[in-house]
Structure formats: structure tokens, C-alpha cells
Amino acid sequence: LSFCLCVPSVRSPVPAASQQLSQSEQELAEVIGLQRTAEERTRELTEQLENANARVEQYRAVVLTLEDSLKKEKEFRSPLELRLKESDEVQKQLEKTILEAEKMKQQEREERRKAVDAVEKQLREVQRCLKSSQTEQQEALERAAAAVTQEQRAIQESLLQ
């Protein structure tokens, strides 16, 4: 916001009002800067969440590939004796893979939960900062309007004298 009040040959407290306006403009610039910072942080957090979701999908694909590989390995075993001997080992390996897959799923859930919690926490912080910024911006605008009104009164009073 900038105001130009030009009154020829009248001395008034314009420098003080200009300083108040300048301060209000600085405060407004700070508020706008905070808002931009909050918006940038929101974009970063959104990107982080998208990346976390992409990693979860990659882990799922790995688990499906492992399960598919184990099924094919079983199908290609031809001799019955070899199948019987290796069935225990395959079963143990499958159980191990399932446990690992369950651990991976649990880790993915935990990572996703932590990521969501972090994003929610940061989003609340961003919302708090934004609300604070909006409040500060509104207060700065009110101060600027009051300064302009005060300056206009001073000019009117000086003109009347």
C-alpha cells in the first residue's frame, strides 16, 4: 500500500506518518513472505507424501514379484522325490518370505503412518502460521488505515489553523 498526500506549502507531521506507512509496508512484506514460505513448505510436504506413497507401491510390487517367483519355482520341480525333499525347505523359505513381507508391510504401514503424522503436524503448523500471518496482515492493514486517517486529520487540522 502506498499513499501520496501532496499539500503545497503546508508543514505537517507527514514524515512521522510516512514512517508509519513504511513500517506497515514492511510488516505487510514480512507477512507476505511468511505466507509464501508456508505455501512452499506445503508444496514440499505434499511432494514428500507423494514420494512416500510411490515407495509403498514399489514395495508392494516387490512382494508380488517374490510371491510369483516362489510359485513358479514350485511348478518347475519335476521329480517327486526332489519335490518331497525340497518341500520343507520351500515351505520354510516361503514362511520366511511371508514374514519378511509382513515385516515390510508393517514397516510400510509404520513409515506411511509416520509420514502422514509428520505431514499432518506440519500442515497444522502451516495452518497456524498462515492464520497468524493473516492476523498480522489484517492488523497491519488496520494500522495503516488508522495512520492514514490520523494523517488526514492532522492535515485537515493544520489547514484549518
C-alpha positions as CSV (number, residue, x, y, z in Angstrom):
1,L,0.0,0.0,0.0
2,S,1.3,3.4,-0.8
3,F,-0.4,6.7,-0.3
4,C,0.6,10.1,-1.7
5,L,-0.8,13.1,0.1
6,C,0.5,16.3,-1.5
7,V,-0.4,19.6,0.1
8,P,1.7,22.5,-1.2
9,S,3.4,24.8,1.3
10,V,1.8,23.2,4.4
11,R,4.1,21.7,7.0
12,S,2.5,18.8,8.7
13,P,3.6,15.6,10.6
14,V,3.9,13.8,7.2
15,P,7.3,12.3,7.9
16,A,6.0,10.5,11.0
17,A,3.0,9.2,9.1
18,S,5.3,8.2,6.2
19,Q,7.4,6.3,8.7
20,Q,4.3,4.6,10.0
21,L,3.3,3.7,6.4
22,S,6.8,2.5,5.7
23,Q,6.7,0.3,8.8
24,S,3.3,-1.0,7.8
25,E,4.6,-1.8,4.3
26,Q,7.5,-3.6,5.9
27,E,5.2,-5.6,8.1
28,L,3.0,-6.4,5.1
29,A,6.0,-7.6,3.2
30,E,7.0,-9.8,6.1
31,V,3.6,-11.3,6.3
32,I,3.5,-11.9,2.6
33,G,7.0,-13.5,2.9
34,L,5.8,-15.8,5.7
35,Q,2.8,-16.8,3.6
36,R,5.0,-17.6,0.6
37,T,7.2,-19.7,2.9
38,A,4.2,-21.5,4.3
39,E,2.9,-22.3,0.7
40,E,6.4,-23.5,-0.3
41,R,6.6,-25.8,2.7
42,T,3.1,-27.1,1.9
43,R,4.2,-28.0,-1.6
44,E,7.4,-29.7,-0.3
45,L,5.3,-31.8,2.2
46,T,2.9,-32.8,-0.5
47,E,5.8,-33.9,-2.7
48,Q,7.2,-35.9,0.3
49,L,3.9,-37.6,0.8
50,E,3.6,-38.5,-2.9
51,N,7.1,-39.9,-2.8
52,A,6.3,-42.0,0.3
53,N,3.2,-43.4,-1.4
54,A,5.2,-44.2,-4.5
55,R,7.7,-46.2,-2.3
56,V,4.8,-48.1,-0.7
57,E,3.6,-49.1,-4.2
58,Q,7.2,-50.2,-5.2
59,Y,7.4,-52.4,-2.0
60,R,4.0,-54.0,-2.9
61,A,5.3,-54.8,-6.4
62,V,8.4,-56.4,-4.9
63,V,6.3,-58.6,-2.6
64,L,4.1,-59.7,-5.5
65,T,7.2,-60.5,-7.6
66,L,8.7,-62.6,-4.8
67,E,5.5,-64.5,-4.3
68,D,5.1,-65.1,-8.1
69,S,8.8,-66.3,-8.3
70,L,8.2,-68.8,-5.5
71,K,5.1,-70.2,-7.2
72,K,7.0,-70.7,-10.5
73,E,9.8,-72.4,-8.7
74,K,7.4,-74.9,-7.2
75,E,5.8,-75.6,-10.6
76,F,9.0,-76.4,-12.3
77,R,10.2,-79.0,-9.9
78,S,9.7,-82.3,-11.7
79,P,11.0,-85.3,-9.8
80,L,8.6,-86.2,-7.0
81,E,11.4,-87.1,-4.6
82,L,13.1,-83.8,-5.1
83,R,9.8,-82.1,-4.5
84,L,9.3,-84.0,-1.3
85,K,12.8,-83.2,0.0
86,E,12.6,-79.6,-1.0
87,S,9.0,-79.0,0.0
88,D,10.0,-78.5,3.6
89,E,12.8,-76.1,2.6
90,V,10.5,-74.3,0.2
91,Q,7.8,-74.0,2.9
92,K,10.4,-72.6,5.3
93,Q,11.6,-70.2,2.7
94,L,8.1,-69.2,1.8
95,E,7.3,-68.7,5.5
96,K,10.4,-66.6,5.8
97,T,9.5,-64.6,2.8
98,I,6.0,-64.1,4.1
99,L,7.4,-63.0,7.5
100,E,9.7,-60.6,5.7
101,A,6.8,-59.4,3.5
102,E,4.7,-59.0,6.7
103,K,7.6,-57.1,8.3
104,M,7.9,-55.0,5.1
105,K,4.2,-54.4,5.1
106,Q,4.3,-53.4,8.8
107,Q,7.3,-51.1,8.2
108,E,5.5,-49.6,5.2
109,R,2.4,-49.0,7.4
110,E,4.6,-47.5,10.1
111,E,6.5,-45.3,7.6
112,R,3.2,-44.2,6.0
113,R,1.8,-43.5,9.4
114,K,4.8,-41.5,10.4
115,A,4.8,-39.7,7.1
116,V,1.1,-38.9,7.5
117,D,1.6,-37.8,11.1
118,A,4.6,-35.6,10.1
119,V,2.6,-34.1,7.2
120,E,-0.4,-33.5,9.4
121,K,1.8,-31.9,12.1
122,Q,3.5,-29.8,9.5
123,L,0.2,-28.9,7.9
124,R,-1.2,-27.9,11.3
125,E,1.9,-25.7,11.7
126,V,1.5,-24.3,8.2
127,Q,-2.2,-23.5,9.0
128,R,-1.2,-21.9,12.3
129,C,1.5,-19.8,10.6
130,L,-1.0,-18.9,7.8
131,K,-3.6,-17.9,10.4
132,S,-1.0,-15.9,12.3
133,S,0.2,-14.3,9.1
134,Q,-3.4,-13.4,8.1
135,T,-4.0,-11.9,11.5
136,E,-0.8,-10.0,11.3
137,Q,-1.6,-8.8,7.8
138,Q,-5.1,-7.7,9.0
139,E,-3.6,-5.9,11.9
140,A,-1.0,-4.2,9.7
141,L,-3.8,-3.1,7.3
142,E,-5.8,-1.7,10.2
143,R,-2.7,0.2,11.5
144,A,-2.1,1.5,8.0
145,A,-5.7,2.7,7.7
146,A,-5.5,4.3,11.1
147,A,-2.3,6.0,10.2
148,V,-3.8,7.4,7.0
149,T,-6.9,8.6,8.9
150,Q,-4.7,10.2,11.6
151,E,-2.6,11.8,8.9
152,Q,-5.6,13.2,7.1
153,R,-7.0,14.6,10.4
154,A,-3.6,16.3,11.0
155,I,-3.6,17.8,7.6
156,Q,-7.2,19.0,7.9
157,E,-6.4,20.5,11.3
158,S,-3.3,22.2,10.0
159,L,-5.3,23.6,7.1
160,L,-8.0,24.9,9.5
161,Q,-5.4,26.7,11.6
